[in-house]
């Protein structure tokens, strides 16, 4: 192939990748149910206690306040907050995570960081979708391929290890049948990749997938919904608090 054709082919590939990124990441937000945003997010920091950071999407938002309550008197539990400081921030996919991790970690001395990404990485999104979060597994584009997910997650783990905090990876919770932008079972493939990354970095895994997989229907917010009702959130919170407690002890 002539050199000019090779350059043209390369430019076409780059343009396609940029358009795909724009199709996915050009979407304004990552959906978090209103029910998970409710509550008192301000709390009094106790300098005598170790500081814990929770990183993740809306699933982690849904159990943050419960984890904070369960670890009351034992640790200060933080999570990223929006610019106004009044609402929790959804950490989105791994690309968003890489772009914002330094800001979220800041200069605080963290004792434990419990982190998760994935549900938005394996999501198909389309800017014209009327589903919350722009989800559309028919017309949409996959946000993050498995190879890219592995590379991103490896970089995130490397950066988090540099904090010297004790780390816990929470694997991706179950994707039910009928989800608008996600294919049930895809989380198994992404969890397998994450397991490989965590093994390389010697980071323990909090298996929230196995727990959520066993949940009955009333533990979910609704049919085909990756989010959980209060009873489901409470069970996840208990498991998260227990795993963090092991490292605090």
C-alpha atoms as one frame of an Amber mdcrd trajectory, in Angstrom:
protein
   0.000   0.000   0.000   1.427   3.467  -0.922   2.557   5.657   1.976  -0.196
   8.217   1.310  -2.822   5.484   1.574  -1.307   4.258   4.853  -1.467   7.757
   6.292  -5.066   8.165   5.107  -6.018   4.821   6.665  -4.361   5.808   9.933
  -6.161   9.146  10.011  -9.468   7.391   9.330  -8.839   5.024  12.259  -7.977
   7.917  14.576 -11.039   9.883  13.455 -13.286   6.866  14.052 -11.873   6.459
  17.552 -12.439  10.141  18.306 -15.996   9.994  17.026 -16.645   6.913  19.151
 -15.254   8.694  22.202 -17.389  11.730  21.439 -20.448   9.525  21.038 -19.883
   8.039  24.476 -18.052  10.561  26.595 -19.702  13.583  25.036 -22.773  12.640
  27.016 -23.190  15.068  29.866 -23.608  12.827  32.871 -23.703   9.417  34.479
 -27.116   8.672  35.905 -27.568   8.295  39.653 -31.089   7.588  40.996 -32.554
  10.409  43.080 -33.153   7.976  45.951 -29.411   7.312  46.185 -28.607  11.032
  46.334 -30.851  11.717  49.312 -29.485  12.030  52.811 -27.147  14.192  54.855
 -23.791  14.188  53.080 -21.987  16.585  55.396 -20.335  15.006  58.405 -17.983
  16.004  61.186 -14.458  14.801  60.544 -12.741  13.271  63.554  -8.963  13.789
  63.209  -8.341  10.960  65.664  -9.851   8.386  63.291  -8.393   6.916  60.076
  -9.715   8.275  56.773 -11.427   5.991  54.242 -12.228   6.879  50.630 -14.966
   5.210  48.571 -14.602   5.549  44.793 -17.231   4.324  42.352 -20.413   4.909
  40.396 -24.005   5.193  41.624 -23.862   1.750  43.242 -21.183   3.004  45.610
 -23.153   6.207  46.164 -26.146   4.134  47.245 -24.248   2.468  50.074 -21.889
   5.291  51.132 -24.044   6.760  53.903 -24.799   3.302  55.291 -21.102   2.399
  55.325 -20.367   5.701  57.051 -22.926   4.862  59.730 -21.599   1.324  60.197
 -18.044   2.628  60.630 -19.070   5.506  62.889 -16.509   5.941  65.643 -14.085
   3.746  63.739 -13.288   5.728  60.577 -14.118   8.876  58.620 -15.753   7.754
  55.382 -15.404  10.084  52.385 -16.352   9.920  48.715 -15.920  12.392  45.820
 -18.392  15.249  45.945 -19.634  17.601  43.238 -18.163  21.114  43.034 -20.803
  22.590  45.343 -19.941  19.990  47.981 -23.596  19.157  48.525 -24.064  16.083
  46.343 -21.942  12.978  45.786 -20.107  12.699  42.481 -20.557   9.679  40.218
 -17.076   8.428  39.279 -18.356   7.170  35.902 -16.136   4.945  33.770 -12.375
   4.310  33.916 -11.601   7.096  31.422 -13.356   9.603  33.681 -11.575   8.003
  36.614  -8.154   8.582  35.079  -9.007  12.200  34.317 -10.195  12.949  37.858
  -8.347  10.594  40.186  -5.720  13.099  41.317  -8.490  15.527  42.274 -10.482
  12.872  44.113  -7.493  11.524  46.028  -6.128  14.983  46.819  -3.421  15.298
  49.452  -5.237  13.618  52.324  -3.502  10.668  53.980  -5.864   7.778  53.262
  -5.801   4.664  55.419  -8.108   2.624  53.147  -9.401   3.227  49.607 -12.277
   1.014  48.440 -12.700   1.473  44.678 -14.746   0.280  41.710 -15.374   0.992
  38.034 -17.043  -1.012  35.292 -20.795  -0.598  34.936 -20.324   2.480  32.768
 -17.363   0.966  30.937 -19.436  -1.986  29.701 -22.403   0.271  28.889 -23.535
   1.053  25.331 -24.435   4.743  25.045 -26.037   6.865  22.346 -26.408  10.627
  22.467 -29.956  10.437  21.069 -31.170   7.879  23.597 -34.001   8.938  25.881
 -32.935   6.440  28.526 -31.275   7.889  31.623 -27.524   8.074  31.102 -27.907
   7.796  27.330 -28.054   4.008  27.505 -28.844   2.127  24.292 -27.382  -1.305
  23.558 -29.030  -1.396  20.113 -27.835   1.887  18.584 -25.116   2.850  21.042
 -21.367   2.366  21.164 -19.519   0.405  23.826 -17.898   2.877  26.203 -14.720
   0.913  26.974 -13.475  -2.242  25.267 -12.030  -5.019  27.434  -8.396  -4.329
  26.376  -8.822  -0.620  27.094 -10.567  -1.387  30.394  -7.567  -3.471  31.464
  -5.099  -0.720  30.555  -7.154   1.965  32.286  -7.679  -0.118  35.401  -3.975
  -0.944  35.570  -3.150   2.769  35.510  -5.771   3.509  38.171  -4.438   0.756
  40.426  -0.873   1.998  39.975  -1.878   5.540  40.910  -3.868   4.386  43.936
  -0.955   2.268  45.166   1.194   5.403  45.173  -0.991   6.786  47.989   0.289
   4.020  50.317  -3.316   3.416  51.387  -4.592  -0.101  51.893  -6.653  -0.868
  48.782  -9.786  -2.921  48.152 -11.261  -3.497  44.695 -15.035  -4.045  44.600
 -15.936  -6.062  41.536 -18.863  -5.163  39.299 -22.328  -5.978  40.600 -24.778
  -8.043  38.559 -26.282  -6.781  35.288 -29.871  -8.095  35.072 -31.660  -9.164
  31.929 -33.521  -6.350  30.199 -31.085  -3.569  31.097 -31.385  -0.806  28.484
 -27.694  -0.203  27.810 -25.909  -3.213  29.218 -25.790  -6.870  28.207 -26.403
  -9.319  31.044 -23.282 -11.382  31.591 -20.836  -8.806  30.217 -19.888  -7.958
  33.793 -18.370 -11.439  34.120 -15.874 -10.640  31.362 -14.990  -7.276  32.869
 -14.678  -8.796  36.336 -12.316 -11.430  34.932 -10.106  -8.680  33.515 -10.256
  -6.756  36.801  -9.309  -9.906  38.717  -6.215 -10.265  36.532  -5.234  -6.636
  37.168  -5.767  -6.920  40.926  -3.726 -10.113  41.056  -0.823  -8.291  39.395
  -1.063  -5.496  41.941  -1.832  -7.796  44.902  -5.031  -5.933  45.710  -7.796
  -7.886  47.521 -11.246  -8.143  45.937 -14.559  -7.470  47.629 -16.859  -9.821
  45.703 -20.031  -7.743  45.454 -20.991  -9.569  42.265 -21.551 -12.916  43.989
 -23.567 -11.167  46.674 -25.769  -9.201  44.276 -26.205 -12.234  42.007 -28.111
 -13.941  44.827 -30.445 -11.006  45.463 -34.194 -11.659  44.981 -36.279  -9.285
  42.870 -37.285  -7.058  45.791 -33.617  -6.158  46.361 -33.478  -4.317  43.021
 -34.970  -0.911  42.191 -36.980  -2.502  39.384 -36.914  -5.030  36.525 -33.821
  -4.684  34.354 -32.298  -2.125  36.728 -28.687  -2.379  37.925 -29.573  -0.253
  40.948 -30.777  -1.625  44.248 -33.644  -1.036  46.615 -32.797   0.011  50.171
 -32.623  -3.586  51.397 -30.124  -4.465  48.656 -28.036  -1.368  49.363 -27.985
  -2.253  53.055 -26.581  -5.721  52.358 -23.888  -4.297  50.100 -23.057  -1.686
  52.740 -22.648  -4.370  55.386 -20.208  -6.296  53.210 -18.245  -3.161  52.273
 -17.998  -2.070  55.914 -16.832  -5.530  56.966 -14.095  -5.622  54.343 -12.886
  -2.136  55.270 -12.952  -3.045  58.962 -10.566  -5.929  58.342  -7.961  -3.475
  57.052  -8.644  -0.966  59.793  -8.047  -3.659  62.397
